[in-house]
Amino acid sequence: MSIPRLSINTLSEQYKAAERRIFLLDYEGTLASYGSPTSIILTSPRRVIDTLNDILMDPQNIVYVMSGRTPEELERLFRQVPNLGLIAENGCFLREFGNDEWVELADVEKMSAWKASVKNILQYYHERVEGSSIEELHCSLVLHYDKAEDMEGAARQAGECSNHINDACEQQRVHAVPVSNAVLVEPLDWSKGSAAMHIFEKLREKYLDAQGSKEPDFLLVAGDDREDEVIFRWANKLRTSGVIKNVTTVSVGKRNTEASATLTQGTTGLLTTLQKLTKLQCGTQLSSRSRSIPSISTSA
């Protein structure tokens, strides 16, 4: 099926009309290009930091960035963005918007039960892919092959590795997912979608508890790979059920997806779109302030 390109005009109109907005934005491949997973020094591009801070200047906006990286890495990446909400290791950890404390959504102690058997499988394929490496996170394991000498052969081995783990470890509630130049192995019971549901339910409770408050009426979800499909499905259901008035799900890049729209210009296209929205909010705030200022009569 042909997926339409994102309409900036439609998104802008929905943005201006909304009173409470939620942004759920994937990081690598969506907000920023993929960097080295083993890099010691982690930094976010200046344009990403500035754009997120600009969005958060509007008190009507709530922003979460999602990533497969650890909580420690995300804290370093976004230390210059106060109040930003963070979803780490694809839904296993959550730092709520406006809060500095991390919440363990997943049972970290249970992770060791399946890691041992999965490590043995990953080691088998690691030895067969020259230049590959294994990375262990709190709740997941990753076989990287971005530095493999034979990329075509490495991709073939990665596919076999994913199938091997999914067949052998189904009972342990984990799955292997091929991502950009890597195989990601993570628990099935926690995902970006489960983290998003947790966030949304807490926001609904907060808004309903406050006198005269309203539920969110604008949701923008942006992602770029298979890990984001679960949150696209969740967000699309909120739109079709009428829970949120305006929902936009965007896949960055050219790929098959359940998102309602695409941005083929990649990370640059998404950042440009977000920056256009921040200019709208500046204009809206200025217009609101001007309406509140009594006009000065020029008559004698």
Secondary structure by P-SEA (a helix, b strand, c coil): cccccccaaaaaaaaaaccbbbbbbbcccccccccccccccccccaaaaaaaaaaaccccbbbbbbccccaaaaaaaccccccbbbbcccccccccccccccccccccccccccaaaaaaaaaaaaaacccccccccccbbbbbccccccaaaaaaaaaaaaaaaaaacccccccccccccbbbbbbccccaaaaaaaaaaaaaaaaaaccccccccbbbbbbccccaaaaaaaaaaaaaaccccbbbbbbcccccccccccccccaaaaaaaaaaaaaaaaaaaaaaaaaabbbbbccc
